[in-house]
Amino acid sequence: MTTTEADGPDFSSSSLPRHLVRGLIGFGSLIGSVAFLPTAGPVSLLLLPVGVLALRGCPMCWTLGLMQTVSRGRLRRTCEDGGCRLTVADRDHEERPAA
């Protein structure tokens, strides 16, 4: 049995709270850039790059990263005999001993 790493880009964060903060900053900046347009004028569009940078590209990239962050360490892809499948990773080393 051979375990392989993901071939695609990695959009995940090191922790779930960190990823959610990035989303809050990113979506807040994107919404703020449009919402403040009537009051601040074109200056509010300076929030657009902040939002795109925080989301690492686009809202879908952030969503994919959220799924990767949540599933990190829980799913494992195994490939053998020309076919691949996802399985739940063994967590024997994390089990607590019975008291």
Secondary structure, DSSP 8 states (H G I E B T S, - for coil): -EE----S-----SSHHHHHHHHHHHHHHHHHHHHTHHHHGGGGGGHHHHHHHHTTTSHHHHHHHHHHHHHTTTEEEEEETTEEEEEE---GGG-----
